[in-house]
């Protein structure tokens, strides 16, 4: 995976938009002491590099009826079925994350369900047919916190400090 060195302007922009994705570019520009065009160019650059992956509204699952959040470790009977399993998981709307992992599981997923009965149905009807050798479910009572990476710890490439786009 490519690592992109960011200068202090990139870092400040990321910090500001991570706090509020709806912040106007002109407000970011004023805070960074550069032109609005410079911010627009930097945001475009960060998008094209894949540093930014868009912006989104965050929906509280519980407020729309999904009262159960669970993490499930999955082990496949046949590891060569990874791609098929991932594609099948993509088609289960309640599965919101899927990670390849080391350790006890082949994959680890995050899932939302209306309640425990709905979760049981998803596990029985949608996950077990994927060819699992075993799974382990951990129900989350509540999220202690949820955040983005700390922008302050992103490495800065200060060599480009004089190359700030204005």
C-alpha positions as CSV (number, residue, x, y, z in Angstrom):
1,X,0.0,0.0,0.0
2,X,1.4,3.4,-1.0
3,X,2.2,5.9,1.8
4,X,1.8,9.5,0.9
5,X,3.9,12.2,2.6
6,X,1.7,15.1,3.6
7,X,2.9,18.6,4.3
8,X,1.7,20.8,7.1
9,X,-1.1,22.4,5.0
10,X,-2.4,19.0,4.0
11,X,-2.4,18.0,7.6
12,X,-4.2,21.1,8.7
13,X,-6.8,20.7,6.0
14,X,-7.4,17.1,7.0
15,X,-7.7,18.1,10.7
16,X,-10.4,20.7,9.8
17,X,-12.5,18.6,7.5
18,X,-12.3,15.6,9.8
19,X,-13.9,17.7,12.5
20,X,-16.7,18.9,10.1
21,X,-16.9,17.5,6.6
22,X,-19.4,20.2,5.8
23,X,-17.0,23.1,6.5
24,X,-17.0,25.5,3.6
25,X,-13.7,25.6,1.6
26,X,-13.4,29.3,2.2
27,X,-13.5,28.8,6.0
28,X,-10.8,26.2,5.6
29,X,-8.8,28.7,3.4
30,X,-9.1,31.5,6.0
31,X,-8.0,29.1,8.8
32,X,-5.0,28.0,6.7
33,X,-4.1,31.5,5.4
34,X,-4.3,30.4,1.7
35,X,-6.8,31.0,-1.1
36,X,-10.0,29.1,-1.6
37,X,-8.6,27.8,-4.9
38,X,-5.5,26.4,-3.1
39,X,-7.8,24.5,-0.7
40,X,-9.9,23.2,-3.6
41,X,-6.7,22.0,-5.4
42,X,-5.4,20.3,-2.2
43,X,-8.8,18.6,-1.6
44,X,-8.7,17.4,-5.2
45,X,-5.2,16.1,-4.8
46,X,-6.1,14.3,-1.5
47,X,-9.0,12.7,-3.3
48,X,-7.0,11.6,-6.3
49,X,-4.3,10.1,-4.0
50,X,-7.0,8.2,-2.2
51,X,-6.2,9.9,1.2
52,X,-9.8,11.2,1.2
53,X,-12.5,8.7,0.4
54,X,-15.4,11.2,0.1
55,X,-17.7,12.5,2.8
56,X,-20.8,11.0,4.3
57,X,-23.6,11.5,6.8
58,X,-23.3,9.1,9.7
59,X,-26.6,7.4,10.6
60,X,-27.1,6.2,14.2
61,X,-28.2,2.6,13.6
62,X,-30.1,2.4,16.9
63,X,-32.2,5.5,16.0
64,X,-33.5,3.6,12.9
65,X,-34.3,0.4,14.7
66,X,-31.0,-1.6,14.7
67,X,-30.7,-2.3,18.4
68,X,-28.1,-5.1,18.2
69,X,-24.5,-4.6,17.1
70,X,-22.3,-7.7,16.9
71,X,-18.8,-8.6,15.8
72,X,-18.4,-12.1,14.4
73,X,-15.2,-14.0,13.8
74,X,-15.6,-16.3,10.8
75,X,-13.6,-19.4,9.8
76,X,-14.1,-20.9,6.4
77,X,-14.0,-24.7,5.8
78,X,-12.2,-24.0,2.5
79,X,-9.9,-21.0,2.5
80,X,-10.1,-20.9,-1.3
81,X,-13.7,-19.8,-0.9
82,X,-12.6,-16.4,0.5
83,X,-13.7,-14.4,-2.6
84,X,-17.1,-16.1,-2.8
85,X,-17.6,-15.5,0.9
86,X,-16.7,-11.9,0.7
87,X,-19.0,-11.3,-2.3
88,X,-21.8,-13.1,-0.4
89,X,-21.1,-10.9,2.7
90,X,-21.4,-7.8,0.5
91,X,-24.9,-8.8,-0.4
92,X,-26.0,-8.9,3.3
93,X,-27.0,-5.3,4.0
94,X,-26.7,-5.8,7.8
95,X,-22.9,-6.5,7.4
96,X,-21.2,-3.1,7.5
97,X,-17.6,-4.1,7.8
98,X,-15.5,-7.1,6.8
99,X,-11.8,-7.6,7.5
100,X,-9.3,-10.3,6.6
101,X,-7.5,-11.0,9.9
102,X,-4.7,-12.9,11.5
103,X,-5.1,-14.9,14.6
104,X,-8.1,-17.1,15.5
105,X,-10.3,-16.0,12.5
106,X,-10.1,-15.9,8.7
107,X,-12.4,-12.9,8.7
108,X,-14.0,-10.6,11.2
109,X,-17.3,-8.8,10.4
110,X,-19.4,-6.1,12.1
111,X,-23.1,-6.5,11.8
112,X,-26.2,-4.6,12.8
113,X,-29.5,-6.3,13.5
114,X,-32.9,-5.2,14.7
115,X,-32.7,-7.4,17.8
116,X,-31.1,-10.7,18.9
117,X,-33.7,-12.8,17.1
118,X,-32.9,-11.0,13.8
119,X,-29.2,-11.5,14.5
120,X,-29.8,-15.3,15.0
121,X,-31.7,-15.4,11.7
122,X,-28.9,-13.7,9.8
123,X,-26.3,-16.1,11.3
124,X,-28.4,-19.2,10.6
125,X,-29.8,-18.2,7.2
126,X,-27.2,-16.0,5.6
127,X,-23.8,-16.7,7.3
128,X,-23.8,-20.5,7.9
129,X,-24.5,-21.3,4.2
130,X,-21.1,-19.5,3.3
131,X,-19.3,-22.7,4.3
132,X,-18.2,-21.8,7.8
133,X,-16.3,-24.3,9.9
134,X,-17.0,-22.2,12.9
135,X,-17.9,-18.7,14.0
136,X,-17.8,-16.7,17.2
137,X,-20.3,-13.9,17.9
138,X,-19.6,-11.0,20.3
139,X,-22.5,-8.6,21.0
140,X,-21.6,-5.0,21.7
141,X,-23.6,-3.4,24.5
142,X,-22.6,0.1,23.5
143,X,-19.7,2.0,21.8
144,X,-17.4,3.7,24.2
145,X,-16.1,5.9,21.4
146,X,-15.8,5.9,17.6
147,X,-13.3,8.2,15.9
148,X,-11.1,8.7,12.9
149,X,-7.4,8.4,13.0
150,X,-5.7,11.2,14.9
151,X,-4.6,13.8,12.3
152,X,-1.9,15.2,14.6
153,X,0.1,12.0,14.3
154,X,0.2,12.0,10.4
155,X,3.9,12.2,9.3
156,X,4.6,15.6,7.7
157,X,6.9,16.1,4.8
158,X,8.2,19.7,5.5
159,X,10.5,19.6,2.5
160,X,7.5,20.7,0.4
161,X,6.7,23.6,2.8
162,X,7.8,26.2,0.1
163,X,5.7,24.5,-2.5
164,X,2.3,25.4,-1.0
165,X,-0.2,25.9,-3.7
166,X,-1.7,29.4,-3.6
